[in-house]
Amino acid sequence: MPLVLMLHPLEHYDMDDLPDELAAELGVLSTHIVRHVQALPHISRAHVYRIGDGGAHLHIWFFARPEGQTQLYGSWMPVWDDLLPEYPADVAEADAAVVADALVASVGGRRSAADESTHD
Protein backbone atom coordinates (compact mmCIF):
# COMPACT_ATOMS: atom_id res chain seq x y z
CA MET A 1 0.00 0.00 0.00
CA PRO A 2 1.25 3.48 -0.69
CA LEU A 3 0.59 4.66 2.86
CA VAL A 4 -0.16 2.88 6.13
CA LEU A 5 -0.60 5.01 9.25
CA MET A 6 -1.39 4.12 12.86
CA LEU A 7 -3.14 6.24 15.48
CA HIS A 8 -2.98 5.29 19.15
CA PRO A 9 -3.46 7.01 22.50
CA LEU A 10 -0.35 7.94 24.45
CA GLU A 11 -1.74 6.21 27.54
CA HIS A 12 -2.65 2.54 27.76
CA TYR A 13 -6.31 2.21 26.71
CA ASP A 14 -8.29 -0.10 24.51
CA MET A 15 -11.57 0.77 22.77
CA ASP A 16 -13.78 -0.47 25.62
CA ASP A 17 -12.09 1.61 28.35
CA LEU A 18 -11.23 4.74 26.35
CA PRO A 19 -12.49 7.80 28.30
CA ASP A 20 -15.27 9.74 26.55
CA GLU A 21 -13.14 12.82 25.88
CA LEU A 22 -10.46 10.67 24.17
CA ALA A 23 -13.16 8.75 22.28
CA ALA A 24 -14.49 12.05 20.93
CA GLU A 25 -10.94 13.10 19.98
CA LEU A 26 -10.41 9.72 18.28
CA GLY A 27 -13.46 10.35 16.11
CA VAL A 28 -12.31 13.83 15.10
CA LEU A 29 -8.71 12.75 14.45
CA SER A 30 -9.78 9.68 12.46
CA THR A 31 -12.08 11.76 10.28
CA HIS A 32 -9.38 14.35 9.60
CA ILE A 33 -6.76 11.68 8.83
CA VAL A 34 -9.12 10.07 6.30
CA ARG A 35 -9.77 13.45 4.67
CA HIS A 36 -6.06 14.24 4.40
CA VAL A 37 -5.10 10.79 3.09
CA GLN A 38 -7.85 10.91 0.47
CA ALA A 39 -6.69 14.40 -0.57
CA LEU A 40 -3.41 12.91 -1.82
CA PRO A 41 -3.58 12.94 -5.64
CA HIS A 42 -2.84 9.23 -6.15
CA ILE A 43 -5.14 7.88 -3.41
CA SER A 44 -8.76 6.85 -3.95
CA ARG A 45 -9.78 5.78 -0.48
CA ALA A 46 -8.56 5.50 3.10
CA HIS A 47 -9.60 2.30 4.84
CA VAL A 48 -9.78 2.42 8.65
CA TYR A 49 -9.22 -0.67 10.84
CA ARG A 50 -9.08 -1.52 14.48
CA ILE A 51 -7.06 -4.70 14.62
CA GLY A 52 -6.17 -5.82 18.10
CA ASP A 53 -7.01 -9.41 18.86
CA GLY A 54 -4.95 -10.29 21.88
CA GLY A 55 -3.58 -6.77 22.26
CA ALA A 56 -4.55 -4.50 25.11
CA HIS A 57 -3.53 -1.17 23.58
CA LEU A 58 -5.75 0.64 21.08
CA HIS A 59 -4.32 0.93 17.57
CA ILE A 60 -6.32 2.40 14.68
CA TRP A 61 -4.82 1.67 11.25
CA PHE A 62 -5.30 3.72 8.08
CA PHE A 63 -4.51 2.02 4.76
CA ALA A 64 -4.48 4.16 1.60
CA ARG A 65 -5.90 2.45 -1.49
CA PRO A 66 -4.11 3.65 -4.62
CA GLU A 67 -6.13 5.30 -7.34
CA GLY A 68 -7.07 2.88 -10.13
CA GLN A 69 -6.59 -0.23 -7.95
CA THR A 70 -10.23 -1.32 -7.79
CA GLN A 71 -9.19 -4.93 -7.18
CA LEU A 72 -8.18 -3.80 -3.67
CA TYR A 73 -11.79 -2.95 -2.68
CA GLY A 74 -13.02 -4.40 0.57
CA SER A 75 -11.65 -5.52 3.87
CA TRP A 76 -8.55 -7.36 2.62
CA MET A 77 -6.27 -4.32 2.49
CA PRO A 78 -3.96 -5.55 5.30
CA VAL A 79 -3.52 -8.85 3.45
CA TRP A 80 -2.80 -7.09 0.16
CA ASP A 81 -0.24 -4.94 1.97
CA ASP A 82 1.68 -8.10 2.85
CA LEU A 83 1.43 -9.55 -0.67
CA LEU A 84 2.16 -6.62 -2.96
CA PRO A 85 5.69 -5.42 -3.77
CA GLU A 86 7.08 -2.90 -1.32
CA TYR A 87 6.05 0.68 -2.06
CA PRO A 88 8.92 3.20 -2.42
CA ALA A 89 9.74 4.37 1.10
CA ASP A 90 10.60 7.92 0.04
CA VAL A 91 7.15 8.40 -1.53
CA ALA A 92 5.38 6.91 1.51
CA GLU A 93 7.41 9.11 3.88
CA ALA A 94 6.63 12.22 1.84
CA ASP A 95 2.91 11.35 1.83
CA ALA A 96 2.98 10.72 5.59
CA ALA A 97 4.59 14.14 6.12
CA VAL A 98 1.88 15.81 4.00
CA VAL A 99 -0.84 14.09 6.06
CA ALA A 100 0.88 14.94 9.37
CA ASP A 101 1.28 18.60 8.42
CA ALA A 102 -2.34 18.81 7.22
CA LEU A 103 -3.53 17.17 10.45
CA VAL A 104 -1.62 19.68 12.58
CA ALA A 105 -3.05 22.53 10.48
CA SER A 106 -6.62 21.23 10.74
CA VAL A 107 -6.85 20.11 14.39
CA GLY A 108 -3.75 21.53 16.06
CA GLY A 109 -1.02 19.82 18.02
CA ARG A 110 2.46 19.20 16.74
CA ARG A 111 4.46 16.49 15.04
CA SER A 112 6.68 14.45 17.32
CA ALA A 113 10.40 15.21 17.48
CA ALA A 114 11.14 11.83 15.85
CA ASP A 115 8.70 12.63 13.04
CA GLU A 116 10.21 16.05 12.40
CA SER A 117 13.78 14.74 12.26
CA THR A 118 12.74 12.02 9.80
CA HIS A 119 10.76 14.22 7.44
CA ASP A 120 12.40 17.65 7.47
C-alpha positions as CSV (number, residue, x, y, z in Angstrom):
1,M,0.0,0.0,0.0
2,P,1.3,3.5,-0.7
3,L,0.6,4.7,2.9
4,V,-0.2,2.9,6.1
5,L,-0.6,5.0,9.2
6,M,-1.4,4.1,12.9
7,L,-3.1,6.2,15.5
8,H,-3.0,5.3,19.2
9,P,-3.5,7.0,22.5
10,L,-0.3,7.9,24.5
11,E,-1.7,6.2,27.5
12,H,-2.7,2.5,27.8
13,Y,-6.3,2.2,26.7
14,D,-8.3,-0.1,24.5
15,M,-11.6,0.8,22.8
16,D,-13.8,-0.5,25.6
17,D,-12.1,1.6,28.4
18,L,-11.2,4.7,26.4
19,P,-12.5,7.8,28.3
20,D,-15.3,9.7,26.6
21,E,-13.1,12.8,25.9
22,L,-10.5,10.7,24.2
23,A,-13.2,8.7,22.3
24,A,-14.5,12.0,20.9
25,E,-10.9,13.1,20.0
26,L,-10.4,9.7,18.3
27,G,-13.5,10.4,16.1
28,V,-12.3,13.8,15.1
29,L,-8.7,12.8,14.5
30,S,-9.8,9.7,12.5
31,T,-12.1,11.8,10.3
32,H,-9.4,14.4,9.6
33,I,-6.8,11.7,8.8
34,V,-9.1,10.1,6.3
35,R,-9.8,13.5,4.7
36,H,-6.1,14.2,4.4
37,V,-5.1,10.8,3.1
38,Q,-7.9,10.9,0.5
39,A,-6.7,14.4,-0.6
40,L,-3.4,12.9,-1.8
41,P,-3.6,12.9,-5.6
42,H,-2.8,9.2,-6.2
43,I,-5.1,7.9,-3.4
44,S,-8.8,6.9,-3.9
45,R,-9.8,5.8,-0.5
46,A,-8.6,5.5,3.1
47,H,-9.6,2.3,4.8
48,V,-9.8,2.4,8.7
49,Y,-9.2,-0.7,10.8
50,R,-9.1,-1.5,14.5
51,I,-7.1,-4.7,14.6
52,G,-6.2,-5.8,18.1
53,D,-7.0,-9.4,18.9
54,G,-4.9,-10.3,21.9
55,G,-3.6,-6.8,22.3
56,A,-4.6,-4.5,25.1
57,H,-3.5,-1.2,23.6
58,L,-5.7,0.6,21.1
59,H,-4.3,0.9,17.6
60,I,-6.3,2.4,14.7
61,W,-4.8,1.7,11.3
62,F,-5.3,3.7,8.1
63,F,-4.5,2.0,4.8
64,A,-4.5,4.2,1.6
65,R,-5.9,2.5,-1.5
66,P,-4.1,3.6,-4.6
67,E,-6.1,5.3,-7.3
68,G,-7.1,2.9,-10.1
69,Q,-6.6,-0.2,-8.0
70,T,-10.2,-1.3,-7.8
71,Q,-9.2,-4.9,-7.2
72,L,-8.2,-3.8,-3.7
73,Y,-11.8,-3.0,-2.7
74,G,-13.0,-4.4,0.6
75,S,-11.6,-5.5,3.9
76,W,-8.6,-7.4,2.6
77,M,-6.3,-4.3,2.5
78,P,-4.0,-5.5,5.3
79,V,-3.5,-8.8,3.4
80,W,-2.8,-7.1,0.2
81,D,-0.2,-4.9,2.0
82,D,1.7,-8.1,2.9
83,L,1.4,-9.6,-0.7
84,L,2.2,-6.6,-3.0
85,P,5.7,-5.4,-3.8
86,E,7.1,-2.9,-1.3
87,Y,6.1,0.7,-2.1
88,P,8.9,3.2,-2.4
89,A,9.7,4.4,1.1
90,D,10.6,7.9,0.0
91,V,7.1,8.4,-1.5
92,A,5.4,6.9,1.5
93,E,7.4,9.1,3.9
94,A,6.6,12.2,1.8
95,D,2.9,11.4,1.8
96,A,3.0,10.7,5.6
97,A,4.6,14.1,6.1
98,V,1.9,15.8,4.0
99,V,-0.8,14.1,6.1
100,A,0.9,14.9,9.4
101,D,1.3,18.6,8.4
102,A,-2.3,18.8,7.2
103,L,-3.5,17.2,10.4
104,V,-1.6,19.7,12.6
105,A,-3.0,22.5,10.5
106,S,-6.6,21.2,10.7
107,V,-6.9,20.1,14.4
108,G,-3.8,21.5,16.1
109,G,-1.0,19.8,18.0
110,R,2.5,19.2,16.7
111,R,4.5,16.5,15.0
112,S,6.7,14.4,17.3
113,A,10.4,15.2,17.5
114,A,11.1,11.8,15.9
115,D,8.7,12.6,13.0
116,E,10.2,16.0,12.4
117,S,13.8,14.7,12.3
118,T,12.7,12.0,9.8
119,H,10.8,14.2,7.4
120,D,12.4,17.7,7.5
